[in-house]
Amino acid sequence: MKKQEKGIVRPRPLPNFNRPLVLHLPFLPANCELLSGIQSKAKAIKQIEGCSLYLLSESVLIYGAMGAPLAVMAYERLIASGSQEIILLGLAGSLSSDLKIGQAVLVEKAIADEGTSRHYFPGKLVFHSSPDLNDRIKRKLRENDLAFSLATVVTTDAPYRETKTWVLQFRKNGAQAVDMETSALLAVASFYGIKASALLIISDELYSGHWRSGFSSSLLARKCHDYFYPFIFTS
């Protein structure tokens, strides 16, 4: 790959927030109790652009930073601080009738339909998760008897422009779900030579051409707790 010119604005390291592992929770359902547990366990809390950082025993957790641009701003600063692995614990919309609200997907690859990743890899549209990190995520899920599917996702900046044509196009391209961060995460991780992947819970369904939302359901809150808890508190 051609060596890229350095940016004029450089990411500033975050003193004392230098754990090797980063966990990213862009959003949690209102009735999910994970956040209160995170706040009670945090050794330190810091506000940066668009998100909160929680310093935990084994990781730094990003809460907020929804969408590719804000997510990558947080990733850049934590990578500059020494982080070597990032796991996105997020939500996704289903583009396939095989994936229903509350099911979990472990991302193998992501298709970029957002505007951030092209600044790291111009012209590249497909990014892959770290196989080694995915193997470790699989082991933890199996140890906790948590079912999951492997998936390709498409990442968008514009959830209100997910038209029927758009859904059909990306389903034809192999995407089973849509989110707002994964392809940008995998791009920036590849750029800096670190490991990254995403574990996503299906929060809504688009595959029928009509929107079915699960954001306020107790099922989604419970699944977010069940799947994310082992990574946050027993990493």
Summary of the structure (lengths in Angstrom):
residues: 235
radius of gyration: 16.7
end to end distance: 33.5
largest distance: 48.5
contacts: 826
relative contact order: 0.21
helix: 32%
strand: 29%
